[in-house]
Amino acid sequence: MTREAGRHGGAGEQAVLLVAGAADLALSTLGSAVGAVRGLLRRSDAAELAAQAEQDLSARGRLVLDRYAAVPPAHLEILARHVLARKSTDDD
């Protein structure tokens, strides 16, 4: 297919080209990742590296849960605490 034919192709041809390009990108990325994993497995400190990775992932998971699972205090509760704090300072 020439460049001119690619420009004049229909939506179906464009979709096929996009999917093929995405698949090629995914395969090349996967190949790089597999090479990196093989390199890590050859290291003599692989067990220590895996333990550190597990700790890092646990810490990240804890941060994510704290960020999204914690319910912020109610707005009126915060206002009531401010009022009580002002009253206590005014009474002194």
Backbone as XML, in Angstrom:
<?xml version="1.0"?>
<chain id="A" units="angstrom">
  <residue number="1" name="MET">
    <atom name="N" x="0.852" y="-1.166" z="0.000"/>
    <atom name="CA" x="0.000" y="0.000" z="0.000"/>
    <atom name="C" x="0.898" y="1.229" z="0.000"/>
  </residue>
  <residue number="2" name="THR">
    <atom name="N" x="0.624" y="2.153" z="-0.848"/>
    <atom name="CA" x="1.414" y="3.378" z="-0.909"/>
    <atom name="C" x="0.865" y="4.394" z="0.057"/>
  </residue>
  <residue number="3" name="ARG">
    <atom name="N" x="1.589" y="5.483" z="0.224"/>
    <atom name="CA" x="1.128" y="6.523" z="1.140"/>
    <atom name="C" x="-0.158" y="7.160" z="0.645"/>
  </residue>
  <residue number="4" name="GLU">
    <atom name="N" x="-0.286" y="7.327" z="-0.639"/>
    <atom name="CA" x="-1.504" y="7.934" z="-1.176"/>
    <atom name="C" x="-2.704" y="7.037" z="-0.943"/>
  </residue>
  <residue number="5" name="ALA">
    <atom name="N" x="-2.520" y="5.744" z="-1.075"/>
    <atom name="CA" x="-3.633" y="4.822" z="-0.853"/>
    <atom name="C" x="-4.044" y="4.851" z="0.615"/>
  </residue>
  <residue number="6" name="GLY">
    <atom name="N" x="-3.092" y="5.002" z="1.530"/>
    <atom name="CA" x="-3.414" y="5.061" z="2.949"/>
    <atom name="C" x="-4.199" y="6.314" z="3.294"/>
  </residue>
  <residue number="7" name="ARG">
    <atom name="N" x="-3.925" y="7.388" z="2.609"/>
    <atom name="CA" x="-4.626" y="8.632" z="2.898"/>
    <atom name="C" x="-6.064" y="8.586" z="2.405"/>
  </residue>
  <residue number="8" name="HIS">
    <atom name="N" x="-6.300" y="7.859" z="1.340"/>
    <atom name="CA" x="-7.633" y="7.829" z="0.755"/>
    <atom name="C" x="-8.445" y="6.633" z="1.227"/>
  </residue>
  <residue number="9" name="GLY">
    <atom name="N" x="-7.901" y="5.832" z="2.131"/>
    <atom name="CA" x="-8.602" y="4.651" z="2.615"/>
    <atom name="C" x="-9.815" y="5.040" z="3.448"/>
  </residue>
  <residue number="10" name="GLY">
    <atom name="N" x="-10.717" y="4.102" z="3.588"/>
    <atom name="CA" x="-11.925" y="4.345" z="4.360"/>
    <atom name="C" x="-11.687" y="4.221" z="5.850"/>
  </residue>
  <residue number="11" name="ALA">
    <atom name="N" x="-12.775" y="4.345" z="6.593"/>
    <atom name="CA" x="-12.697" y="4.269" z="8.051"/>
    <atom name="C" x="-12.266" y="2.871" z="8.499"/>
  </residue>
  <residue number="12" name="GLY">
    <atom name="N" x="-12.707" y="1.848" z="7.796"/>
    <atom name="CA" x="-12.317" y="0.479" z="8.147"/>
    <atom name="C" x="-10.830" y="0.261" z="8.006"/>
  </residue>
  <residue number="13" name="GLU">
    <atom name="N" x="-10.273" y="0.774" z="6.922"/>
    <atom name="CA" x="-8.836" y="0.632" z="6.711"/>
    <atom name="C" x="-8.062" y="1.413" z="7.775"/>
  </residue>
  <residue number="14" name="GLN">
    <atom name="N" x="-8.559" y="2.590" z="8.119"/>
    <atom name="CA" x="-7.912" y="3.392" z="9.155"/>
    <atom name="C" x="-7.937" y="2.668" z="10.489"/>
  </residue>
  <residue number="15" name="ALA">
    <atom name="N" x="-9.069" y="2.028" z="10.803"/>
    <atom name="CA" x="-9.185" y="1.279" z="12.056"/>
    <atom name="C" x="-8.205" y="0.114" z="12.078"/>
  </residue>
  <residue number="16" name="VAL">
    <atom name="N" x="-8.068" y="-0.589" z="10.968"/>
    <atom name="CA" x="-7.132" y="-1.712" z="10.892"/>
    <atom name="C" x="-5.704" y="-1.224" z="11.095"/>
  </residue>
  <residue number="17" name="LEU">
    <atom name="N" x="-5.364" y="-0.097" z="10.494"/>
    <atom name="CA" x="-4.021" y="0.453" z="10.655"/>
    <atom name="C" x="-3.757" y="0.850" z="12.110"/>
  </residue>
  <residue number="18" name="LEU">
    <atom name="N" x="-4.751" y="1.443" z="12.747"/>
    <atom name="CA" x="-4.589" y="1.833" z="14.148"/>
    <atom name="C" x="-4.419" y="0.623" z="15.050"/>
  </residue>
  <residue number="19" name="VAL">
    <atom name="N" x="-5.214" y="-0.411" z="14.826"/>
    <atom name="CA" x="-5.115" y="-1.628" z="15.639"/>
    <atom name="C" x="-3.769" y="-2.307" z="15.410"/>
  </residue>
  <residue number="20" name="ALA">
    <atom name="N" x="-3.320" y="-2.362" z="14.173"/>
    <atom name="CA" x="-2.030" y="-2.980" z="13.875"/>
    <atom name="C" x="-0.896" y="-2.194" z="14.530"/>
  </residue>
  <residue number="21" name="GLY">
    <atom name="N" x="-0.977" y="-0.880" z="14.487"/>
    <atom name="CA" x="0.051" y="-0.056" z="15.134"/>
    <atom name="C" x="0.050" y="-0.232" z="16.640"/>
  </residue>
  <residue number="22" name="ALA">
    <atom name="N" x="-1.135" y="-0.294" z="17.241"/>
    <atom name="CA" x="-1.229" y="-0.497" z="18.690"/>
    <atom name="C" x="-0.695" y="-1.878" z="19.076"/>
  </residue>
  <residue number="23" name="ALA">
    <atom name="N" x="-0.998" y="-2.894" z="18.281"/>
    <atom name="CA" x="-0.504" y="-4.244" z="18.563"/>
    <atom name="C" x="1.016" y="-4.292" z="18.468"/>
  </residue>
  <residue number="24" name="ASP">
    <atom name="N" x="1.581" y="-3.627" z="17.461"/>
    <atom name="CA" x="3.035" y="-3.592" z="17.315"/>
    <atom name="C" x="3.678" y="-2.892" z="18.504"/>
  </residue>
  <residue number="25" name="LEU">
    <atom name="N" x="3.085" y="-1.791" z="18.936"/>
    <atom name="CA" x="3.601" y="-1.066" z="20.104"/>
    <atom name="C" x="3.523" y="-1.935" z="21.349"/>
  </residue>
  <residue number="26" name="ALA">
    <atom name="N" x="2.406" y="-2.636" z="21.539"/>
    <atom name="CA" x="2.245" y="-3.500" z="22.710"/>
    <atom name="C" x="3.269" y="-4.632" z="22.702"/>
  </residue>
  <residue number="27" name="LEU">
    <atom name="N" x="3.493" y="-5.229" z="21.544"/>
    <atom name="CA" x="4.458" y="-6.325" z="21.464"/>
    <atom name="C" x="5.877" y="-5.847" z="21.719"/>
  </residue>
  <residue number="28" name="SER">
    <atom name="N" x="6.233" y="-4.687" z="21.200"/>
    <atom name="CA" x="7.587" y="-4.195" z="21.436"/>
    <atom name="C" x="7.770" y="-3.820" z="22.902"/>
  </residue>
  <residue number="29" name="THR">
    <atom name="N" x="6.745" y="-3.258" z="23.521"/>
    <atom name="CA" x="6.820" y="-2.929" z="24.944"/>
    <atom name="C" x="6.916" y="-4.192" z="25.781"/>
  </residue>
  <residue number="30" name="LEU">
    <atom name="N" x="6.122" y="-5.189" z="25.428"/>
    <atom name="CA" x="6.161" y="-6.465" z="26.142"/>
    <atom name="C" x="7.527" y="-7.117" z="26.002"/>
  </residue>
  <residue number="31" name="GLY">
    <atom name="N" x="8.109" y="-7.054" z="24.811"/>
    <atom name="CA" x="9.445" y="-7.610" z="24.602"/>
    <atom name="C" x="10.480" y="-6.925" z="25.470"/>
  </residue>
  <residue number="32" name="SER">
    <atom name="N" x="10.392" y="-5.609" z="25.590"/>
    <atom name="CA" x="11.318" y="-4.875" z="26.454"/>
    <atom name="C" x="11.125" y="-5.258" z="27.910"/>
  </residue>
  <residue number="33" name="ALA">
    <atom name="N" x="9.871" y="-5.417" z="28.325"/>
    <atom name="CA" x="9.584" y="-5.781" z="29.710"/>
    <atom name="C" x="10.108" y="-7.184" z="30.018"/>
  </residue>
  <residue number="34" name="VAL">
    <atom name="N" x="9.938" y="-8.106" z="29.092"/>
    <atom name="CA" x="10.431" y="-9.469" z="29.301"/>
    <atom name="C" x="11.952" y="-9.455" z="29.405"/>
  </residue>
  <residue number="35" name="GLY">
    <atom name="N" x="12.609" y="-8.676" z="28.584"/>
    <atom name="CA" x="14.070" y="-8.565" z="28.664"/>
    <atom name="C" x="14.516" y="-8.003" z="29.999"/>
  </residue>
  <residue number="36" name="ALA">
    <atom name="N" x="13.786" y="-7.008" z="30.500"/>
    <atom name="CA" x="14.133" y="-6.420" z="31.794"/>
    <atom name="C" x="13.929" y="-7.439" z="32.916"/>
  </residue>
  <residue number="37" name="VAL">
    <atom name="N" x="12.857" y="-8.206" z="32.842"/>
    <atom name="CA" x="12.602" y="-9.226" z="33.869"/>
    <atom name="C" x="13.683" y="-10.294" z="33.835"/>
  </residue>
  <residue number="38" name="ARG">
    <atom name="N" x="14.081" y="-10.706" z="32.653"/>
    <atom name="CA" x="15.162" y="-11.699" z="32.552"/>
    <atom name="C" x="16.448" y="-11.169" z="33.168"/>
  </residue>
  <residue number="39" name="GLY">
    <atom name="N" x="16.739" y="-9.902" z="32.912"/>
    <atom name="CA" x="17.929" y="-9.305" z="33.507"/>
    <atom name="C" x="17.851" y="-9.268" z="35.022"/>
  </residue>
  <residue number="40" name="LEU">
    <atom name="N" x="16.668" y="-8.971" z="35.550"/>
    <atom name="CA" x="16.499" y="-8.939" z="37.005"/>
    <atom name="C" x="16.632" y="-10.328" z="37.619"/>
  </residue>
  <residue number="41" name="LEU">
    <atom name="N" x="16.125" y="-11.342" z="36.925"/>
    <atom name="CA" x="16.204" y="-12.699" z="37.456"/>
    <atom name="C" x="17.633" y="-13.223" z="37.487"/>
  </residue>
  <residue number="42" name="ARG">
    <atom name="N" x="18.494" y="-12.676" z="36.653"/>
    <atom name="CA" x="19.887" y="-13.117" z="36.622"/>
    <atom name="C" x="20.714" y="-12.495" z="37.746"/>
  </residue>
  <residue number="43" name="ARG">
    <atom name="N" x="20.179" y="-11.478" z="38.400"/>
    <atom name="CA" x="20.922" y="-10.797" z="39.461"/>
    <atom name="C" x="21.061" y="-11.708" z="40.672"/>
  </residue>
  <residue number="44" name="SER">
    <atom name="N" x="22.146" y="-11.534" z="41.391"/>
    <atom name="CA" x="22.367" y="-12.358" z="42.576"/>
    <atom name="C" x="21.513" y="-11.896" z="43.756"/>
  </residue>
  <residue number="45" name="ASP">
    <atom name="N" x="21.085" y="-10.661" z="43.762"/>
    <atom name="CA" x="20.268" y="-10.142" z="44.850"/>
    <atom name="C" x="18.787" y="-10.088" z="44.465"/>
  </residue>
  <residue number="46" name="ALA">
    <atom name="N" x="18.346" y="-11.027" z="43.660"/>
    <atom name="CA" x="16.966" y="-11.024" z="43.175"/>
    <atom name="C" x="15.965" y="-11.169" z="44.318"/>
  </residue>
  <residue number="47" name="ALA">
    <atom name="N" x="16.275" y="-11.973" z="45.324"/>
    <atom name="CA" x="15.354" y="-12.164" z="46.447"/>
    <atom name="C" x="15.204" y="-10.866" z="47.233"/>
  </residue>
  <residue number="48" name="GLU">
    <atom name="N" x="16.306" y="-10.178" z="47.470"/>
    <atom name="CA" x="16.253" y="-8.899" z="48.178"/>
    <atom name="C" x="15.501" y="-7.862" z="47.355"/>
  </residue>
  <residue number="49" name="LEU">
    <atom name="N" x="15.738" y="-7.863" z="46.066"/>
    <atom name="CA" x="15.044" y="-6.934" z="45.172"/>
    <atom name="C" x="13.546" y="-7.198" z="45.163"/>
  </residue>
  <residue number="50" name="ALA">
    <atom name="N" x="13.156" y="-8.466" z="45.162"/>
    <atom name="CA" x="11.735" y="-8.829" z="45.201"/>
    <atom name="C" x="11.103" y="-8.407" z="46.524"/>
  </residue>
  <residue number="51" name="ALA">
    <atom name="N" x="11.835" y="-8.551" z="47.626"/>
    <atom name="CA" x="11.312" y="-8.139" z="48.931"/>
    <atom name="C" x="11.109" y="-6.628" z="48.976"/>
  </residue>
  <residue number="52" name="GLN">
    <atom name="N" x="12.043" y="-5.888" z="48.417"/>
    <atom name="CA" x="11.903" y="-4.431" z="48.358"/>
    <atom name="C" x="10.718" y="-4.034" z="47.491"/>
  </residue>
  <residue number="53" name="ALA">
    <atom name="N" x="10.549" y="-4.722" z="46.372"/>
    <atom name="CA" x="9.415" y="-4.430" z="45.490"/>
    <atom name="C" x="8.100" y="-4.710" z="46.199"/>
  </residue>
  <residue number="54" name="GLU">
    <atom name="N" x="8.058" y="-5.789" z="46.974"/>
    <atom name="CA" x="6.838" y="-6.116" z="47.723"/>
    <atom name="C" x="6.539" y="-5.040" z="48.762"/>
  </residue>
  <residue number="55" name="GLN">
    <atom name="N" x="7.567" y="-4.567" z="49.457"/>
    <atom name="CA" x="7.373" y="-3.504" z="50.443"/>
    <atom name="C" x="6.896" y="-2.214" z="49.776"/>
  </residue>
  <residue number="56" name="ASP">
    <atom name="N" x="7.490" y="-1.890" z="48.643"/>
    <atom name="CA" x="7.086" y="-0.682" z="47.921"/>
    <atom name="C" x="5.637" y="-0.771" z="47.456"/>
  </residue>
  <residue number="57" name="LEU">
    <atom name="N" x="5.262" y="-1.931" z="46.931"/>
    <atom name="CA" x="3.879" y="-2.102" z="46.482"/>
    <atom name="C" x="2.899" y="-2.038" z="47.644"/>
  </residue>
  <residue number="58" name="SER">
    <atom name="N" x="3.286" y="-2.612" z="48.778"/>
    <atom name="CA" x="2.419" y="-2.540" z="49.957"/>
    <atom name="C" x="2.249" y="-1.100" z="50.425"/>
  </residue>
  <residue number="59" name="ALA">
    <atom name="N" x="3.332" y="-0.346" z="50.426"/>
    <atom name="CA" x="3.262" y="1.051" z="50.838"/>
    <atom name="C" x="2.389" y="1.858" z="49.881"/>
  </residue>
  <residue number="60" name="ARG">
    <atom name="N" x="2.547" y="1.613" z="48.589"/>
    <atom name="CA" x="1.710" y="2.314" z="47.603"/>
    <atom name="C" x="0.247" y="1.943" z="47.781"/>
  </residue>
  <residue number="61" name="GLY">
    <atom name="N" x="-0.018" y="0.667" z="48.037"/>
    <atom name="CA" x="-1.394" y="0.230" z="48.261"/>
    <atom name="C" x="-1.992" y="0.884" z="49.484"/>
  </residue>
  <residue number="62" name="ARG">
    <atom name="N" x="-1.201" y="0.992" z="50.547"/>
    <atom name="CA" x="-1.673" y="1.650" z="51.761"/>
    <atom name="C" x="-2.004" y="3.114" z="51.491"/>
  </residue>
  <residue number="63" name="LEU">
    <atom name="N" x="-1.140" y="3.783" z="50.736"/>
    <atom name="CA" x="-1.396" y="5.183" z="50.397"/>
    <atom name="C" x="-2.671" y="5.353" z="49.574"/>
  </residue>
  <residue number="64" name="VAL">
    <atom name="N" x="-2.865" y="4.464" z="48.619"/>
    <atom name="CA" x="-4.065" y="4.550" z="47.783"/>
    <atom name="C" x="-5.314" y="4.330" z="48.619"/>
  </residue>
  <residue number="65" name="LEU">
    <atom name="N" x="-5.283" y="3.315" z="49.488"/>
    <atom name="CA" x="-6.450" y="3.057" z="50.333"/>
    <atom name="C" x="-6.711" y="4.218" z="51.278"/>
  </residue>
  <residue number="66" name="ASP">
    <atom name="N" x="-5.653" y="4.788" z="51.832"/>
    <atom name="CA" x="-5.833" y="5.940" z="52.713"/>
    <atom name="C" x="-6.409" y="7.133" z="51.961"/>
  </residue>
  <residue number="67" name="ARG">
    <atom name="N" x="-5.996" y="7.293" z="50.722"/>
    <atom name="CA" x="-6.453" y="8.429" z="49.921"/>
    <atom name="C" x="-7.930" y="8.298" z="49.540"/>
  </residue>
  <residue number="68" name="TYR">
    <atom name="N" x="-8.336" y="7.097" z="49.154"/>
    <atom name="CA" x="-9.686" y="6.939" z="48.620"/>
    <atom name="C" x="-10.691" y="6.334" z="49.595"/>
  </residue>
  <residue number="69" name="ALA">
    <atom name="N" x="-10.224" y="5.609" z="50.602"/>
    <atom name="CA" x="-11.149" y="4.938" z="51.505"/>
    <atom name="C" x="-11.505" y="5.798" z="52.716"/>
  </residue>
  <residue number="70" name="ALA">
    <atom name="N" x="-10.647" y="6.728" z="53.073"/>
    <atom name="CA" x="-10.910" y="7.562" z="54.244"/>
    <atom name="C" x="-12.000" y="8.581" z="53.922"/>
  </residue>
  <residue number="71" name="VAL">
    <atom name="N" x="-12.956" y="8.657" z="54.816"/>
    <atom name="CA" x="-14.064" y="9.602" z="54.642"/>
    <atom name="C" x="-13.679" y="10.899" z="55.346"/>
  </residue>
  <residue number="72" name="PRO">
    <atom name="N" x="-13.698" y="12.012" z="54.645"/>
    <atom name="CA" x="-13.357" y="13.274" z="55.299"/>
    <atom name="C" x="-14.426" y="13.642" z="56.325"/>
  </residue>
  <residue number="73" name="PRO">
    <atom name="N" x="-14.059" y="14.411" z="57.343"/>
    <atom name="CA" x="-15.047" y="14.800" z="58.349"/>
    <atom name="C" x="-16.132" y="15.682" z="57.732"/>
  </residue>
  <residue number="74" name="ALA">
    <atom name="N" x="-17.303" y="15.611" z="58.306"/>
    <atom name="CA" x="-18.428" y="16.384" z="57.792"/>
    <atom name="C" x="-18.155" y="17.876" z="57.972"/>
  </residue>
  <residue number="75" name="HIS">
    <atom name="N" x="-18.643" y="18.659" z="57.044"/>
    <atom name="CA" x="-18.411" y="20.100" z="57.048"/>
    <atom name="C" x="-18.972" y="20.743" z="58.320"/>
  </residue>
  <residue number="76" name="LEU">
    <atom name="N" x="-20.174" y="20.356" z="58.707"/>
    <atom name="CA" x="-20.782" y="20.944" z="59.907"/>
    <atom name="C" x="-20.010" y="20.549" z="61.167"/>
  </residue>
  <residue number="77" name="GLU">
    <atom name="N" x="-19.443" y="19.347" z="61.169"/>
    <atom name="CA" x="-18.632" y="18.928" z="62.303"/>
    <atom name="C" x="-17.399" y="19.819" z="62.441"/>
  </residue>
  <residue number="78" name="ILE">
    <atom name="N" x="-16.779" y="20.141" z="61.338"/>
    <atom name="CA" x="-15.614" y="21.024" z="61.362"/>
    <atom name="C" x="-16.011" y="22.406" z="61.881"/>
  </residue>
  <residue number="79" name="LEU">
    <atom name="N" x="-17.134" y="22.933" z="61.403"/>
    <atom name="CA" x="-17.598" y="24.239" z="61.871"/>
    <atom name="C" x="-17.903" y="24.221" z="63.363"/>
  </residue>
  <residue number="80" name="ALA">
    <atom name="N" x="-18.518" y="23.163" z="63.850"/>
    <atom name="CA" x="-18.836" y="23.055" z="65.274"/>
    <atom name="C" x="-17.562" y="23.027" z="66.108"/>
  </residue>
  <residue number="81" name="ARG">
    <atom name="N" x="-16.535" y="22.349" z="65.630"/>
    <atom name="CA" x="-15.268" y="22.316" z="66.363"/>
    <atom name="C" x="-14.629" y="23.702" z="66.418"/>
  </residue>
  <residue number="82" name="HIS">
    <atom name="N" x="-14.730" y="24.461" z="65.325"/>
    <atom name="CA" x="-14.194" y="25.823" z="65.317"/>
    <atom name="C" x="-14.946" y="26.701" z="66.316"/>
  </residue>
  <residue number="83" name="VAL">
    <atom name="N" x="-16.253" y="26.560" z="66.373"/>
    <atom name="CA" x="-17.057" y="27.350" z="67.314"/>
    <atom name="C" x="-16.677" y="27.004" z="68.746"/>
  </residue>
  <residue number="84" name="LEU">
    <atom name="N" x="-16.547" y="25.718" z="69.047"/>
    <atom name="CA" x="-16.150" y="25.312" z="70.397"/>
    <atom name="C" x="-14.760" y="25.834" z="70.752"/>
  </residue>
  <residue number="85" name="ALA">
    <atom name="N" x="-13.860" y="25.819" z="69.787"/>
    <atom name="CA" x="-12.512" y="26.319" z="70.045"/>
    <atom name="C" x="-12.545" y="27.817" z="70.322"/>
  </residue>
  <residue number="86" name="ARG">
    <atom name="N" x="-13.363" y="28.559" z="69.589"/>
    <atom name="CA" x="-13.481" y="30.008" z="69.825"/>
    <atom name="C" x="-14.102" y="30.296" z="71.191"/>
  </residue>
  <residue number="87" name="LYS">
    <atom name="N" x="-15.117" y="29.525" z="71.554"/>
    <atom name="CA" x="-15.769" y="29.735" z="72.844"/>
    <atom name="C" x="-14.793" y="29.483" z="73.986"/>
  </residue>
  <residue number="88" name="SER">
    <atom name="N" x="-13.985" y="28.464" z="73.837"/>
    <atom name="CA" x="-13.037" y="28.140" z="74.914"/>
    <atom name="C" x="-11.973" y="29.233" z="75.030"/>
  </residue>
  <residue number="89" name="THR">
    <atom name="N" x="-11.554" y="29.837" z="73.936"/>
    <atom name="CA" x="-10.556" y="30.908" z="74.007"/>
    <atom name="C" x="-11.199" y="32.208" z="74.505"/>
  </residue>
  <residue number="90" name="ASP">
    <atom name="N" x="-12.475" y="32.430" z="74.183"/>
    <atom name="CA" x="-13.164" y="33.625" z="74.651"/>
    <atom name="C" x="-13.450" y="33.567" z="76.140"/>
  </residue>
  <residue number="91" name="ASP">
    <atom name="N" x="-13.691" y="32.365" z="76.670"/>
    <atom name="CA" x="-13.984" y="32.181" z="78.087"/>
    <atom name="C" x="-12.740" y="32.408" z="78.933"/>
  </residue>
  <residue number="92" name="ASP">
    <atom name="N" x="-11.566" y="32.177" z="78.360"/>
    <atom name="CA" x="-10.316" y="32.332" z="79.120"/>
    <atom name="C" x="-9.954" y="33.752" z="79.273"/>
  </residue>
</chain>
